[in-house]
Amino acid sequence: MAETKVLVVEDESSIREMLGFTLQTAGMQVLEAPNAEQGWQLALTHQPNIILLDWMLPGVPGVSLLARLKANDKLRHIPVIMLTARAEESDQVQGFETGADDYVTKPFSPRALLARIQALLRRLDDGQSTDSLHAGRMLLDSQSHRVSIDGTEVKLGPKEYRLLAFFMAHHNRVFTRHQLLDEVWGDRVVVEDRTIDVHIRRLRRALEEHGCESYIQTVRGSGYRFSVTEPNE
């Protein structure tokens, strides 16, 4: 198995050192950057398996780097965990809206963060092992990790891809927010219910460009389902 490569973009050297020790002890390769520009260059050069990204970086803030990563076809698939002292709900929503896969507030436990990294990487592996799926005009190819509608590729972030893969594998079934959090994020990762709503909106926006946003349906009082049949049919 290839060594897991983690990019830590954090301006505080003490936190970088602490994370470096924790991750290397767990058998991971660690790349370090003190600012957004160096983080961008390391991401392009080394294609890490996961990125730990501080929000409050000098110069360009971490959330701006996150948006840049998610806009790049070669880097957008890399999961990102935001590390920040900004604990307001509005900040968390902005982080998830921009494309973060998880959001960890400072101070944090290195061991707990390691567990979240491992859980996120396991979910990625599980999502990639799903057989290719067809539904309506849509094809999900797990080998290439791509989704297409009528032959045109749909650009999705890693969390939206895993949500869609789970939905397509359980066609026409209704899932609560808690169930989706457990299945897609994992039961060891603690995130708020509204996190699901953020990623559902992102998924719908991506499908809307191809006229398939109605495939993701809200079931009032229950949760969400995936269906190629209109709700009123």
Secondary structure, 3 states (H helix, E strand, C coil): CCCCEEEEECCCHHHHHHHHHHHHHCCCEEEEECCHHHHHHHHHHHCCCEEEEECCCCCCCHHHHHHHHHCCCCCCCCCEEEEECCCCHHHHHHHHHHCCCEEEECCCCHHHHHHHHHHHHHHHHHHHCCCCEEECCEEEECCCCEEEECCEEECCCHHHHHHHHHHHHCCCCEECHHHHHHHHHCCCCCCCCHHHHHHHHHHHHHHHCCCCHHHEEEECCCEEEECCCCCCC
